[in-house]
Amino acid sequence: MTRTQKTVFILVALIALVLGLTINKVLSGKGQGDPTALIDAGIILLPQSRNLPDVKMTDQDGNPVTVNQLKDKWSLLFFGYTFCPDICPTTLAQLRQIKSELPPEAAAKLQVILVSVDPNRDTPAQLKQYLGYFDPQFKGLTASSVDDIQKLANAVSIPFIPADTSKPNYTVDHSGNLAVIGPDGTQRGFIRAPLNNVKLVAQLPVMLNRK
């Protein structure tokens, strides 16, 4: 091996080392937790957080909410609707169970928010009644325009297909994935569906301890 070849070899090795350390830092979140275990639990953290759009919505109590100001707690955004026949009740029941099994200090850092993809039927009162069947602490958001909801859904990469509201008993095609919003109000990642209760109970506290 010539001197030039040795130099190139050393440079390539150094670059590989730096890249490896950078990727590890992104995946491990400054060394907090096992990234493999997080991914296995369905928790996918973004290498760079995303800002939420300035979308004005209404919560289950009829209060105005600006989604880009969701702060102080970790939020799990689930895009669904109260007339959903399957995915929504199953997911909300799982989230209730998962939250109940978290350590109290972890549960206190977390809030579950149902973002309605059916503003035509999901009034604040309807959301509050529906969420009360699962957990009175669960929050709901709706809007006067489905376009505003789509803007938020597309921004966090959990799109849905607006329903044809002229049809009786219509359904809405939507995802079971959750958007993870950090306490700084930015999107930090996703939780893939279907939810694995046991693994999420073990790994959510790791995620919730991140800054």
Order of alpha helices (4+ residues) and beta strands (2+ residues): alpha-alpha-beta-beta-beta-beta-alpha-alpha-beta-alpha-beta-alpha-beta-beta-alpha
